[in-house]
Amino acid sequence: MLRVAILGATGAVGQTFVRLLSGHPLFEIVSLVASERSAGKPYREAAHWIQSEPLDDRIGDLVVEGIDAAPDADLAFSGLDASVAGEVEADWARRGYAVVSNARNYRMDPTVPLLIPEVNADHIALIDRQDWRGADGQPSGGFIVTNPNCSTVGLVMALKPLHDAFGVEAAHVVTMQALSGAGYPGVASLDALGNVVPYIGGEEDKLTTETRKLLGTLGSTGEVVEAEAVVSAQCNRVPVMDGHMEAVSVRLAGSPSAADVADALRSWESPLAGRDLPTAPATPLLVTDDPTAPQPRTHVHLGGGMTVTVGRIQDCQVLGVKFVVLSHNTVRGAAGGAILNAELLHAEGRLGRRADAA
């Protein structure tokens, strides 16, 4: 078992890490890290537990540590808010930890993998371009890997098979994003109930920039050559608990029909098939012919929340083809995606005991 710490353990994403890692066959939680106001308290007292499953007693008994903790751990999952994640994650990398982050701070760093294992597993090689050094000035062996924004994941999972088959030239996406994406306590009830808020700070830029990096290729000198696809996004907060839905119109090279696109999506095979990664769903991309699907209520928990569902594939009079994508924002789009990243890192031999903790 690999020993893991969770940074930002009391927050909504941190709690999802705790829930998903309970009973995990590869990873064992040994350290829970949070702000100084939570440090020193048992986790059950420090965390306002909002998950759908009861808190594991062993985890509840763990005493929360401060951000300067130095646990005997093989890696750290970060559910930290972006306002503090940059400095804290860098400090942990300098001290030799592998940091698998859900925060945005290092996603577009040219030396940091922005990773969806089914899409761009080869980008793991960017780790070799990182140079985190300890207090003694020597290479620490630590590194940072990130997963994309929760709204980017569903879009890119749907675009990847189409980019491979035809080439994505342009895409327009309108998101309908769940309340849980705002964390806890999240959107004020009088703003959320019976309402749609057509603004989520920073989301539209993330969809534009992250998509190009994820669909990019590694250049001859090891850098990411971003895809040339143009992405335009409009993001909305809707009164749904879990599940980001996206209405996508896409222009593809060669102008394939909706039927061609459906065939490409259905015939796509995940490169993770047969790799025995515990969090990888048997069906990472599900295509449905139901004209009323996908819907959060019936599809968001497929594959344990790791399956992305695509439906309503039609010809589009503007860009060529349009469809609807649904993904679980706190599982596939956050903690679950980060855990799958760590499983891939382990399979690639990138995780091991810190040299100074052996």
Steps between C-alpha positions, in 0.01 A plus 500: 500500500615851420459749784321822409433841649200714408558875487188706560338195654208678667365666184250356252763359264714378792200315641438339161861381502439349844183323386645363176825384662321304772586137430713584196723204405812711434477806725471537876422833664758574771483879527225762476621857454301821529521860620622595844144545626444124444845374598513307825136387486376150420382499138141423600494828695693710248302397190136587446438162331270545198563175314226250419674218691589488871848606601732206562576478875874458445516813288277691740746429780802637312623832637514772236848638435607847385634577156860473623452134591758250377324163503661175393302492177565402140279767348264783586159560345417869498145627535624843603332820389695679229555799731751294702577199279783657300731566794408189699531254211835647399625462857396134510667434163820666624490266799491198273132411480313400188202740497190403302299818490143601426584872518544724197830663597744284302272364225644718226861482622697363202683250721191366682279226355135601464369148488199291403642146482274390214594810299868589544679247721825569315507852650627336821843546342479871588588400857858456382510873416422604858781601733381534858790545742512466874648736758845352428472597132492140386224349282224381731339244271162662558265599220151632424235347274162667447157399378288744295215721604178308567329646193796430271510126572165410342563716195844356431391140559244551222736692270796260527354222278389764248838671500667164434255403225451832321676792670316760707513844342256695719250439778236703678382374838223619729529349848230433758706443812386341824492675835753260654762648269497813714610308811349544845308712597501592132235707325260689727157335505317810376732511199471128424138396555282531190774695327788482252813710551675566165841563652763282671825686553792372292317198357478618142872572478584157646290321240679690225861460612491160671332331204781601266768370737320169562454434128857605427795277418851476638753678280844379403658663806236375744275804519124501435401627158145617558218405265394779268129454574309818582267465799227745603317441828204640693461367855187490715424386855173302518302355794626141463692329782760300300587484132626752248304489173640660186335578168780481243519601135817399318662556162708202390741466210339329203148596613389156624128440560334445835488128419878501436557675832280252686692212343835656600387547859360148526804334345754688712696270730648625822880465514456398865314179411674203659727712722309408817477851642242476781325832433489465121140421396427208269321749273669841522293644213138393456299600191122492534229513233231599751373837372444618859850409623734558665349627823676555835236308695544179299852509354738695722592208729578249222839337542511620858484856369793446260301432180439794264172476307440646153159531335286710266756465217361701208600690190559869577422768242768730644811293583412157361414274795353555845451281807450504878759381755449416867772432758513479880675817608628396845596144400622486139555877503685521831601239761429189291695638207795579726493149649501350151799721419682360804413143400653564158810656660535187712460272198769702320742461792488868594401455865714374785614568851661840549875467539509684834204304638634150441 
